[in-house]
Amino acid sequence: YGYQVRLAEAENWPDLLEAPTGAGKTEAIVLAWLWRRRYASPAVRAATPRRLAYTLPMRVLVEQTKKRVLEWLAALGEADNVGVEILMGGDTDNDWDLYPEREAILIGTQDMLLSRALNRGYALSRARWPMPYGLLNNDCLWVFDEVQLMGSGLATTAQLAAFREKLQTWGNCPSLWASATLRPDWLATVDFRAKVETGLTRHELMK
């Protein structure tokens, strides 16, 4: 679809993506990130985060998304160049953070990914907490899909985005909230409210 191409070629990554079910927003996000990171101009590649943290509210969505992402990477011949890691209860790869230089797509439930971003990684020993904490808060594109199902985790995503913007990060670390029914005021937390009120950038399906 045209909006998928525009997302990949956009000068700046948006804050919001609202697309109805079946419109291909997962394809748009993952393949836009991949194109910008692997095939775009050197300047765009350098500005595109090394890691993509694709955050979902339910386990079944994680499994479905992993299957599709692996198919896309295989079709593009990128399976050996980009790691795909799953983070959800009972199925957690604890080795991805040992390779910070590698481009990776991390697909997980919100409890697993957000706990690591908060330096309290579920299913990890305390000694390991700082490793994913550092990698997820630097040089990482955060994507929050199906946000209408995230509950209190949604406010956490906005606060983390505000902290990263205020304290600064190494490398770009933007956030993108995606849903078929998305209301910006859902993100109006104490430290993120000002950005919501000044207007979040939205990627439109139609132009």
Steps between C-alpha positions, in 0.01 A plus 500: 500500500605858442506586870748217562738642240457852638584378850826347377594811304381760752757755613402458865356199681146574631369460854163350407378255238129433480399227258196270492538127547626340180663817367849359552638720777735226622645467150520878473696541823736203483583531131534880522750460784684228306517708184620808686761300691629279218431665164452876540764771465791498747352796687162330543662173599709674765192673641293180513528306828689172494230314692124479453303413814155391383278497807167317510237446771445124453708186444299384200581824317871452571500154343310619193728799452818293532383261228427781259825688570708187441324446166574858390866479596539168320338639185735799507810293569554678832445207737872475580547874542216592734428307818142427605454440872190412700439630851193360671436284802637148454678589176774752564833520321739646753799523263399777261649766727844340467518632142430875525655564160248280318185625335208330669123485510377427852139386510345459843219554741483829681587349839827352373616798294387779732644331809838493325469866403433574868814311609288227661515229235257215566661153487849652529742499790567843652853494362359493145246781542730786385586337166156500333417819691784681325434353156125565505540862607765585240509456122161325502171565325207417728174396336186448706232319302136444596536766769129488583573164669804607703324633811729670752804401294408773252572778751835337573594516131427873490694572818802307375490695174491825698794395718708402198431835335578695817813310602623434144622171358788363297362470151138568412238329715156602369162348580208420269152419628280306257137398515178482303341722767756744635436806718803721577360601841563142615868599505458817705707399802667747737820539297363423153190721517677806360599313185146365461357850535741653249405231252644158429598426141262258331558290189190509282374220282340735251641816341 
